[in-house]
Amino acid sequence: MGKIVSNFFISLDGVVESPEQWHFPYFNDEMGAAISSGADRNEAFLMGRVLYEEWASFWPNQGDDVPFASFINSVPKHVVSNSLTEATWNNSTIISGDVAAGIQDMKDGTDGDIGMSGSATTVRWLLANGLLDELNLMVHPIAVGHGHRLFEDTPTHPLQLVRSETFTTGVLSLTYAPTEG
């Protein structure tokens, strides 16, 4: 059975919105290697409708010489949406209706990791429904001060730290798994 692994760039104050505005000064070879290692384990990618529509308008137009393009354009993509009627991006499938059952079926039919990023709403929903297996956070040493946070108005979810690494830029790479409690 596959596992859903969510990945976020996150600030010290919990902001995950618009990382392109604050993340890049901290990107280095260490972080690139960590991201590539995670992507290498992904057999599929899960996303919400908003991220899907944003990425589907950008990534198919990028050549294989652009980092991440060949991966995301070829990997099977699963879109959680009850409003999207057509998925035109290569290897895309819409999960709608009984979304929890659809995601569980996807996990059952996959041996490797199912990567996921970009949607705090989707991660919160996956966590609340017992479908998230790992939460990878790259905590950046910056307080952004505004923007959507990963956890806003959510119930308590106990997590266990299963892996950690500190990059020379001060970014903490932390992996958590949900626990009973």
matplotlib code that plots the C-alpha trace (Angstrom):
import matplotlib.pyplot as plt

x = [0.0, 1.2, 1.5, 0.6, 3.6, 2.9, 5.7, 5.7, 8.0, 6.9, 8.0, 8.6, 5.2, 3.5, 2.9, 2.8, 1.3, 3.4, 6.7, 8.1, 8.2, 10.4, 11.8, 14.5, 17.2, 17.3, 17.5, 20.8, 22.2, 21.3, 17.7, 17.7, 19.1, 16.4, 13.6, 15.0, 15.3, 11.7, 10.5, 12.4, 10.2, 6.9, 4.9, 2.0, 1.1, -2.0, -3.3, -6.4, -8.2, -6.7, -3.1, -4.0, -5.4, -2.4, 0.2, -1.7, -1.5, 2.3, 4.1, 3.0, 4.6, 8.0, 10.6, 12.5, 15.5, 13.5, 14.0, 10.9, 9.1, 9.8, 8.8, 5.5, 4.5, 4.9, 3.9, 0.3, -1.6, -4.7, -6.9, -9.3, -12.3, -16.1, -16.2, -13.5, -15.2, -12.2, -8.5, -6.6, -3.0, -1.1, -1.7, -4.4, -7.3, -10.1, -11.1, -14.7, -17.8, -16.7, -13.3, -12.0, -12.8, -11.2, -8.0, -7.9, -8.4, -5.5, -3.3, -4.2, -3.3, 0.2, 3.3, 5.4, 4.9, 2.1, 3.6, 1.4, 2.1, 0.7, -2.7, -3.0, -6.7, -6.2, -3.5, -5.8, -8.6, -6.3, -5.1, -8.6, -9.7, -6.7, -5.3, -2.1, 0.9, 3.8, 4.1, 7.5, 8.1, 11.1, 10.9, 12.6, 14.2, 11.9, 8.7, 6.6, 3.9, 1.0, -0.6, -2.3, -0.9, -0.7, -2.9, -5.7, -8.8, -8.1, -8.6, -5.7, -3.6, -0.8, 2.2, 5.5, 8.8, 10.4, 13.3, 15.1, 18.0, 19.4, 20.7, 23.5, 21.0, 19.3, 16.3, 15.0, 13.8, 11.3, 9.3, 6.2, 3.8, 0.3, -0.1, -3.0, -4.0]
y = [0.0, 3.5, 6.3, 9.9, 12.2, 15.9, 18.4, 22.1, 25.0, 26.7, 29.8, 29.9, 31.5, 28.7, 30.5, 28.2, 30.7, 32.1, 30.5, 31.9, 35.3, 34.1, 30.6, 31.0, 32.8, 29.5, 27.1, 25.4, 22.0, 20.3, 21.3, 20.4, 16.9, 16.4, 17.5, 15.2, 12.3, 12.7, 13.1, 9.9, 7.9, 9.3, 7.0, 9.5, 13.0, 14.2, 17.8, 19.9, 21.6, 25.0, 23.8, 21.5, 24.3, 26.6, 23.9, 22.5, 26.0, 26.2, 22.8, 21.2, 24.2, 23.6, 21.5, 18.6, 20.9, 22.8, 21.1, 19.2, 19.5, 16.0, 14.5, 16.4, 16.1, 12.3, 11.2, 10.1, 13.0, 12.6, 15.7, 16.0, 17.9, 17.8, 20.7, 19.9, 18.2, 17.5, 16.8, 17.5, 17.4, 14.3, 11.3, 13.2, 11.6, 13.3, 11.9, 13.1, 11.9, 9.8, 11.4, 9.4, 6.1, 7.3, 8.3, 5.0, 3.1, 5.1, 4.3, 0.6, 0.6, 2.2, 0.7, 3.8, 7.3, 9.6, 13.1, 16.0, 19.7, 23.2, 22.8, 23.4, 22.7, 19.3, 18.4, 19.4, 17.3, 14.3, 14.5, 14.8, 11.7, 9.5, 9.5, 11.4, 9.2, 11.7, 15.5, 16.8, 20.4, 22.5, 25.2, 28.4, 30.8, 33.6, 35.1, 36.1, 37.8, 37.3, 34.6, 31.3, 29.0, 25.3, 24.9, 27.4, 26.7, 23.0, 20.4, 19.0, 16.4, 14.7, 14.1, 12.2, 13.4, 10.6, 12.4, 15.7, 17.4, 20.9, 22.6, 25.1, 27.8, 27.2, 25.5, 22.5, 19.5, 17.8, 14.7, 13.9, 11.0, 11.2, 9.3, 8.0, 10.2]
z = [0.0, -0.8, 1.7, 1.3, 2.0, 2.2, 1.7, 2.6, 2.8, 6.0, 7.9, 11.6, 12.1, 10.2, 6.9, 3.8, 1.4, -1.5, -0.6, -3.9, -2.1, 0.9, 0.3, -2.4, -0.3, 1.7, -1.2, -1.6, -2.8, 0.6, 0.2, -3.5, -2.7, 0.0, -2.4, -5.2, -2.8, -1.8, -5.4, -6.4, -4.1, -5.5, -7.8, -7.9, -6.9, -5.1, -5.3, -4.8, -7.6, -7.2, -7.3, -10.2, -12.2, -11.5, -12.3, -15.3, -16.9, -16.3, -16.2, -19.5, -21.2, -19.6, -21.3, -19.7, -19.2, -16.5, -13.1, -11.9, -15.3, -16.5, -13.2, -12.7, -16.3, -16.4, -12.9, -12.4, -10.9, -8.7, -8.2, -5.3, -6.6, -6.8, -9.1, -11.7, -14.7, -16.9, -16.3, -19.5, -18.1, -19.0, -16.5, -14.5, -12.7, -10.8, -7.4, -6.6, -4.9, -1.9, -1.8, 1.2, -0.4, -3.7, -1.9, 0.0, -3.3, -4.8, -1.8, -2.0, -5.7, -5.2, -3.8, -3.4, -2.0, -3.1, -3.0, -2.1, -1.5, -2.0, -0.3, 3.4, 3.1, 1.5, 4.1, 7.0, 5.4, 4.9, 8.5, 9.9, 7.8, 8.8, 5.3, 5.7, 6.5, 6.7, 6.9, 5.7, 6.7, 5.6, 8.4, 7.2, 9.7, 8.8, 10.2, 7.2, 9.3, 7.0, 4.8, 5.1, 7.8, 7.6, 10.7, 11.1, 13.1, 13.2, 15.9, 17.7, 15.8, 17.7, 15.6, 16.2, 14.9, 12.9, 11.1, 11.3, 9.6, 9.8, 6.6, 6.7, 5.8, 9.1, 7.5, 9.5, 7.5, 9.8, 9.1, 11.3, 11.3, 12.9, 16.1, 18.1, 20.9]

ax = plt.figure().add_subplot(projection="3d")
ax.plot(x, y, z, "-o")
ax.set_aspect("equal")
plt.show()
